Structure formats: structure tokens, C-alpha cells
Amino acid sequence: EICKKYAEKDNRIVIVNQQHKGVSEARNHGLDVATGDFISFVDSDDTMDKKFYNELINTQIVTNADIVVSNVKCVDDNNSFFPYNNDNLSRTYNKEEFMKLLLNFKIGNAVWGKLFKKDCVHDLKFKNIKINEDFIFFWDIVKKSEIFSVNFSVFYNYYVNTTFSLTKKKFTKENMSMIEHIDNVLNDVDSNYSNLKNDAINYYNACLLHNLILYYDYLCSDFVEELYFE
């Protein structure tokens, strides 16, 4: 009802209703109907600074970047927060420089908090899985892009649920999509960006360890909460 009220005031707003099939299907449907020059994703429980898109689009105009990245503010259950990046560095990168930041977790690999040229996205789709789908999608966009900019003057506000609920979720074969993803990243780097091989190996090991902790937690969950957050 709220969306309908806005759509009545602004014909640029298009409401898409569909049966719930997960975030990948929803995003793919959005990609199919999008008509603008840029694509951006927002999770339903997050917020952004009021000047978020104004700043990112201005950055894109100046740099002609294929991808523009914002700063991220992680907000916990107590409304305390910490920025994802503390150096406030805003600059433009080539592909290899950006990949190095990504592989060393200096840039987040989720799709939210970013602005994409539609030309770099139009033929890509999210895999129909429930976890890690945005990591896989983002890596594919990075490979197709050439110019990358960051603007850390505005924040995407990512709300973190600190309640450790992973123990209540069944570990399924979909969790293994992360292993397939990091295999592909390692192969891509090995074939095309050999200078980044050590960075890719470190990324591989970190992601593998993360997945192993989740699996171990699924098997026995008493002390893993402390280990996981540490």
C-alpha cells in the first residue's frame, strides 16, 4: 500500500508483485523490467543515507565508472555501529587494483551498497540459490567491468542480527555453492590475473574456513558462537 501511494505520485516507480520464490528470483525479475541506465540493490531490512544515490551518480558521472561503491555502516541490535571501511579513501581503480581490494576483503562482495552500469549487468542473472548468490553475481560483474570508483562519503546502513541463529539452520548442499564460487575465482585469477594469485589463495582459504565453521556449528553448536564472531 505504501509503494502504491508513491507509484501514484511518480510514474518512474514500478511495482512488481510475484509469488515468493526467494531473493534471486525477485532480483532477476527486477533486472528484466528495469529501464534505467543504472542498477542498484537494497535489502529489505536496510537503509541508506538520504544523499546516497545523488553522491554515487555524481561520482559515476565524473569517473565514468562501471561500478561505484559506497561506504557501509554495520548497525547491530543495540543501534551501535561501525563503518566497514575506516580510511575514508575515495578514488578510482582499474580492474586488477579493484580485484585486489575485493580479494583482501577491503571491498564487500555483496551486491548492495553499490551502483552498476546497466550495460555491465543486462545479460547476467542471479543463480537460484538461497545463499552466496550475490557473491557469485558480483564477481561476474567485476570481470565484465573496467573502471571502479569508491565514494566513502555516504553510507549504506547494513543491519546486523547479532543473535546467533545459524545453529537453527540446516546445513545443505547450497552452502557448498561458496566452495564452487571460490574455485571459480581461483581459476579466473590463475588464468587471467596471475599477479593476484596469492591474494586469491588467501581469499579461498578465508572463505573455506568460514564454510567449515558453519558446518562444524551445524554438527555441534556449544562453543562455536564465540569462535564464529572471533
C-alpha positions in Angstrom: 0.0 0.0 0.0 2.9 2.4 0.8 4.5 1.6 -2.6 1.3 2.1 -4.4 0.9 5.6 -2.9 4.4 6.5 -4.2 3.8 5.0 -7.6 0.6 7.2 -8.0 2.8 10.3 -7.5 5.8 9.3 -9.7 5.4 7.2 -12.8 9.1 6.1 -12.6 8.1 3.8 -9.8 7.1 0.4 -11.0 5.7 -2.2 -8.5 6.3 -5.8 -9.3 4.3 -8.4 -7.5 5.1 -12.1 -7.7 4.8 -15.3 -5.6 7.6 -15.5 -3.1 10.4 -17.5 -4.8 13.4 -16.2 -2.9 15.7 -13.2 -3.4 17.3 -14.4 -6.6 14.0 -14.7 -8.5 12.9 -11.3 -7.2 16.2 -9.6 -8.3 16.1 -11.3 -11.7 12.6 -10.1 -12.3 13.7 -6.6 -11.3 16.5 -6.9 -13.9 14.1 -7.9 -16.6 11.8 -4.9 -16.1 14.5 -2.2 -15.3 14.7 0.5 -17.9 17.2 3.0 -16.4 20.9 3.4 -17.1 21.9 2.1 -13.6 21.1 -0.9 -11.4 21.2 -1.0 -7.6 20.0 -3.4 -5.0 18.7 -2.8 -1.5 17.9 -5.5 1.1 14.5 -5.1 2.7 15.8 -4.5 6.2 18.5 -2.0 5.4 18.5 1.8 4.9 20.7 4.4 3.2 21.8 8.0 3.7 19.4 10.5 2.1 22.1 11.6 -0.4 23.2 8.0 -1.2 22.2 7.8 -4.8 22.9 11.5 -5.5 26.5 11.0 -4.4 27.0 7.7 -6.2 25.6 9.0 -9.5 27.7 12.2 -9.3 30.8 10.0 -8.8 29.8 7.9 -11.8 29.4 11.0 -14.0 32.8 12.3 -13.1 34.7 9.0 -13.4 32.5 7.0 -15.9 32.9 4.0 -13.6 31.2 0.8 -14.4 30.7 0.1 -10.6 30.6 2.7 -7.8 30.9 1.5 -4.2 29.7 3.3 -1.1 30.9 3.0 2.5 29.0 0.6 4.7 27.8 1.2 8.2 27.1 -2.0 10.2 24.4 -1.4 12.8 23.7 -4.0 15.5 20.7 -4.8 17.7 21.7 -2.0 20.1 21.9 0.6 17.3 25.7 0.8 17.8 27.6 0.9 14.6 31.0 0.6 13.0 32.0 1.6 9.4 33.1 -1.2 7.1 35.9 1.0 5.9 37.7 3.4 8.2 40.2 5.2 5.8 37.6 7.4 4.1 39.6 6.9 0.9 37.7 7.8 -2.3 39.3 7.1 -5.6 39.1 5.3 -8.9 40.7 1.9 -9.7 41.4 -0.3 -12.7 40.2 -3.9 -12.7 43.3 -5.5 -11.1 43.5 -2.9 -8.4 39.9 -3.4 -7.5 40.1 -7.2 -7.6 43.0 -7.0 -5.1 40.8 -4.9 -2.7 38.0 -7.4 -3.2 40.1 -10.5 -2.6 41.5 -8.9 0.6 38.0 -8.0 1.9 38.7 -4.3 1.6 35.6 -4.1 -0.5 32.5 -6.0 0.3 31.4 -8.7 -2.2 27.6 -8.3 -1.6 25.6 -6.5 -4.3 24.0 -3.9 -2.0 25.7 -0.6 -1.3 26.8 -0.3 -5.0 25.7 1.3 -8.3 26.2 -0.6 -11.5 26.1 0.4 -15.1 23.2 -1.5 -16.6 25.3 -2.4 -19.6 27.6 -4.5 -17.3 24.6 -6.3 -15.8 22.0 -6.8 -18.5 22.9 -10.3 -19.6 23.6 -11.6 -16.1 21.3 -13.4 -13.7 21.4 -14.5 -10.1 21.7 -18.2 -9.5 18.5 -19.6 -8.0 20.1 -20.4 -4.6 19.4 -19.1 -1.2 22.9 -18.2 0.0 26.1 -16.7 -1.7 24.1 -15.8 -4.8 25.2 -12.1 -4.6 28.9 -13.0 -4.2 28.8 -15.1 -7.4 26.8 -12.4 -9.3 29.2 -9.6 -8.2 32.3 -11.4 -9.3 30.8 -11.9 -12.7 30.1 -8.2 -13.0 33.6 -7.3 -11.9 35.0 -9.5 -14.6 32.9 -7.5 -17.2 33.8 -4.1 -15.8 36.9 -1.9 -16.3 36.5 1.3 -14.2 35.7 1.1 -10.5 35.1 4.0 -8.1 34.5 4.3 -4.4 32.7 7.1 -2.6 33.0 6.7 1.2 31.2 10.0 2.0 27.8 8.2 2.1 26.8 5.1 3.9 24.6 2.1 3.2 23.3 1.1 6.6 23.5 -2.7 7.0 21.6 -4.0 9.9 23.3 -6.9 11.6 21.3 -9.5 13.6 23.8 -10.5 16.3 21.5 -13.3 17.5 23.4 -16.4 16.5 20.7 -18.2 14.6 22.8 -20.3 12.2 22.6 -23.2 14.6 18.9 -23.4 13.8 19.5 -23.7 10.1 20.2 -27.0 8.4 23.5 -27.1 6.5 22.6 -28.1 3.0 24.4 -28.6 -0.3 23.6 -25.0 -1.1 26.2 -24.0 1.4 28.7 -25.7 -0.9 28.0 -23.1 -3.6 30.6 -20.9 -1.8 33.2 -23.7 -2.5 32.3 -23.7 -6.2 32.4 -19.9 -6.3 35.9 -19.7 -4.7 37.1 -22.5 -7.0 36.0 -20.4 -10.0 37.6 -17.2 -8.6 40.9 -19.0 -8.1 40.8 -20.4 -11.6 39.9 -17.0 -13.1 42.8 -15.3 -11.3 45.2 -18.1 -12.2 44.3 -17.8 -15.9 44.0 -14.1 -16.3 45.4 -12.1 -13.3 48.5 -14.1 -12.2 49.8 -11.1 -10.1 46.8 -11.7 -7.8 47.3 -15.4 -7.2 48.5 -15.0 -3.6 45.5 -12.7 -2.9 43.2 -15.3 -4.4 44.6 -18.1 -2.4 44.1 -16.1 0.8 40.5 -15.3 -0.2 40.0 -19.0 -1.0 41.3 -20.1 2.4 39.3 -17.5 4.3 36.0 -18.5 2.6 36.8 -22.2 3.0 37.4 -21.7 6.8 34.2 -19.7 7.1 32.2 -22.5 5.5 33.9 -25.2 7.6 33.0 -23.2 10.8 29.4 -23.1 9.7 29.3 -26.8 9.0 31.0 -27.6 12.3 28.5 -25.4 14.1 25.7 -27.4 12.4 27.2 -30.6 13.8 27.8 -29.3 17.4 27.0 -25.8 18.4 28.0 -25.3 22.1 31.2 -23.2 21.8 31.2 -22.3 18.1 29.3 -19.0 18.6 32.3 -17.4 20.3 34.6 -18.8 17.7 32.5 -17.6 14.8 32.3 -14.0 15.9 36.0 -14.0 16.8 
